[in-house]
Amino acid sequence: MTAIEAIASVMDEGEIVRESTQVEKLSKDYYWYSPVLAEELREKRAEAVIRPQSYQTLKRALEAAATARLPVTVRGAGTGNYGQAIPLNGGIVVDLSGLNQILHIEEGKARVQAGTKIKQIEKEAAETNQELTIYPSTFAKASIGGFIAGGSGGIGSVTWGNLWDGNVLSAVVMTVEDEVRLLEVEGEELQHYIHSYGVNGLLLEVTIPLKPKTDWEQTIFSFPDFDSALTFSQELAAGALRKRLVSTMEKGIGDFFLPLKKSIAGEDHLVFTETSETERTDVRELAEASGGRPVYESDAASYRKGLGISDFTWNHTTLWALKADPQWTYLQNFFSPDTYKSQIDTIKARFGEDVLFHFEWLRDKGTLLPAALPLVRYTSKEQLYDVIAFFNDIGAPTHDPHTCLLGAGGWNLQLEEIRQRKETNDPYQLLNQGKLPDKAVRDEALSAKQSS
């Protein structure tokens, strides 16, 4: 009996996929956002995909995988951009979309299974007059487990921070070993599972915070120059007015947003906002003080009805650019809140229209930061990494989206804790093989970052 046959023998009917086209589809995520990863990961795929409908069959499958030493890669909805859900060494993909129950919603929190779509959580939370704190621009398709294991921030981060800023309260994690265990994780230990790509355990359930529901108004403001757009966006992000989104686009980016063409065609620099409808006058006065005017408005009654402006922000900005012209790609950078405008000038002087700036204001550990997802005109991998080196050299460090290695660009020190959890939870090193860099590579990269 082969390893895949052993897995199939412990699954219930319909819980394993072996048909080639389906396996290929479920072995991929949105890795093609990166031209580098599009080349490197194109041929990678699993041998089979399992779609468990219960913890019991998943447990049996993982124990069979441990016995056979078969690689295991976990998949949410496959909306990640870095190849997080792509198996590098074959084996099986575990598709958690069947584990999609909202277990309970109460005041201040929701406990849900990992395969639950984020859109469904917000919909049911709204029935209790509550809403999510943060979510990705892939709101309609993404699963909560995939977001927590593979993402970091999104809409709402301007107020509530990133995932590790109290936006995950607890989790249930399944190990991969001879006798699979379920772990209840909370407190500081959660940091070792957030944005860990599933290398040290399978997130099966999470508890996330909810906040009282706000009536969100969506507005796009136009400004005659980028400096004025940035000034308004920073003041709005830093001030007391309630907001869920403050996204700033350099002139030219709006041309990619075809569904908004009627409203923004010919406009200059844009700021996309979601703010409290009750504070409409204050937001407009703030924009007008920096020379801005509204060019698109959607009231709270229209929220979640059709495309929203958040569908053009965060990494959806990159998606619209790619649809219009596949030569574009993107970076992820943190700028200094004190000197970011001069850093922008330095970059524009070097690269001109080959770099178009897109900023998302967010809080990280309580500090408000201008986080950039700039569009970069791509000609070669060498050219792209020259651009990255330039950003790094002027103090706008890049969290590299063109590698599937966990921690690349940031290389935060929690990688060692993630590694330690992996040794305990995944003793045969089967989970998401190849994504956790070995210690020597990590130490070399960290040393280079600290000396730069």
Secondary structure, 3 states (H helix, E strand, C coil): CCHHHHHHHCCCCCCEECCHHHHHHHCCCCHHHCHHHHHHCCCCCCCEEECCCCHHHHHHHHHHHHHHCCCEEEECCCCCCCCCCCCCCCCEEEEHHHCCCEEEEECCEEEEECCCEHHHHHHHHHCCCEEECCECCCCCCCEHHHHHHHCCCCECHHHHCCCCCCCCCEEEEECCCCCCCEEEEEHHHHHHCCCCCCCCCEEEEEEEEEEECCCEEEEEEEECCHHHHHHHHHHHHHCCCCEEEEEEECCCHHHHCHHHHHHHCCCCEEEEEEEEHHHHHHHHHHHHHCCCEEEEEECHHHCCCCCCHHHHCCCHHHHHHHHHCCCEEECCEECCCCCHHHHHHHHHHHHHHHEECEEEEEEECCEEEEEECCEEECCCHHHHHHHHHHHHHCCCCECCCCCCCCCCCCCCCHHHHHHHHHHHHCCCCCECCCCCCCHHHHHHHHHHHHHC
